[in-house]
Structures are given as structure tokens and as C-alpha cells.
Amino acid sequence: MEKKMKVSFVYISLSGNTESFVRRLSDYLLEAHPGLEIETVHVKDLVKEGHPFFEMTNPFITFLPTYLEGGNGVDNGDVEILTTDVADFIAYGNNASKCLGVVGSGNRNFNNQYCLTAKQYSQRFGFPVLADFEMRGMLGDIKKVAAIVEELYQL
Ligand SMILES: Cc1cc2nc3c(=O)[nH]c(=O)nc-3n(C[C@H](O)[C@H](O)[C@H](O)COP(=O)(O)O)c2cc1C
């Protein structure tokens, strides 16, 4: 019997860009791999619904937009705001060891702060920054990340 493949995405989205990217990436992967199971965990929804954090059973990829408090990202402006629930979810139980890496997103207008939180998570938890994209991401970003997903999960 063919083994059913499952990929898992953990993310947060406050203004909908990351949500859009994860949805379009999922659609793209499903078209290329019919029958693929895609698990998505939106940490904002867990918190909003008062759902307790849990341990992921499947290896997962984290999608993380950047929200920092002011500054320039060099000698200040490296304080994460609004997305810290994702760090708490990753720190929960064995989740960090199941995270294959983080895809950061942001806006290049923020210069040195561009996708800084993804880099900070990589340092803190010891998994790689797999890719980055701006805002909702273009089709090229979807294709690039889909190829990374295919390689990591050997689809
Ligand atoms: C208050 C605020 C602070 C932000 N800070 C940064 C930043 O420091 N670096 C960066 O690359 N993008 C920054 N952004 C851009 C967001 O990361 C970007 O819009 C992202 O696509 C938002 O994702 P979401 O819609 O899924 O929440 C900031 C946006 C806002 C509204």
C-alpha cells in the first residue's frame, strides 16, 4: 500500500499575507501531488480560541511574518511584537526538534529588519531559514518554497 504523505505548516498571519501564501502554496502542492495531506496550524486561531498548545506529531515548516518594535534592526529594533505566540508554540514540548525550518516574510522597506524574526528563531531554536518572501509572495516564491517542501518531505 502506498504511504500517504503528510506535510505540516505552522504559521501566524495578522493581516492575511502569510495566510494567503500558505493557502496558495497548499493549492500548488496539491495540484502537483494529488492525495497529499496538508496539515495547517494557525497559531493565532489557537490562541484566540483558547486552544491549549500541543506537540506536533509530523515534522513541520514554520511561516513567520516580521513585526518588530521601531528601530533599525542593527543597534536597536530587534524586539519581536505580535508574533511571539509562534515562539511559544515552537518552544512547547518537543516541537522545536520537529521544525524543519522557517520561511520568513516581511517588507524590504524595513532594510536590516527585513525578516529579522525568522533569523532570530533560526538562532534560538537551531533550525534553518529556508526562504524568505515579501508581503503575499509572488508565484516565483510559491514555486521556490514548493521545491523546498518537496525536497524536505521527499515528495
Ligand atoms: C507594525 C508593523 C511592523 C512591521 N515590521 C516589519 C519588520 O520589522 N521587518 C519586515 O521585514 N517587515 C515588517 N512588517 C511587514 C510585515 O511583515 C508584512 O506586511 C507581512 O507580509 C505581514 O504578514 P501577515 O499579513 O501575514 O501578518 C511590519 C508590518 C507592520 C504592520
The ligand as an ORCA input file, in Angstrom:
! r2SCAN-3c Opt
* xyz 0 1
  C       3.637     47.326     12.598
  C       4.368     46.566     11.529
  C       5.718     46.281     11.693
  C       6.423     45.600     10.702
  N       7.754     45.343     10.890
  C       8.457     44.712      9.906
  C       9.847     44.478     10.066
  O      10.456     44.860     11.058
  N      10.507     43.805      9.078
  C       9.877     43.355      7.947
  O      10.532     42.735      7.098
  N       8.558     43.569      7.766
  C       7.832     44.235      8.707
  N       6.491     44.454      8.538
  C       5.830     43.948      7.300
  C       5.089     42.627      7.543
  O       5.977     41.615      7.991
  C       4.451     42.176      6.217
  O       3.442     43.091      5.879
  C       3.887     40.770      6.295
  O       3.524     40.360      4.985
  C       2.677     40.680      7.202
  O       2.215     39.346      7.214
  P       0.716     38.979      7.635
  O      -0.226     39.771      6.719
  O       0.585     37.510      7.387
  O       0.531     39.350      9.057
  C       5.763     45.161      9.511
  C       4.398     45.442      9.340
  C       3.709     46.150     10.325
  C       2.237     46.458     10.100
*
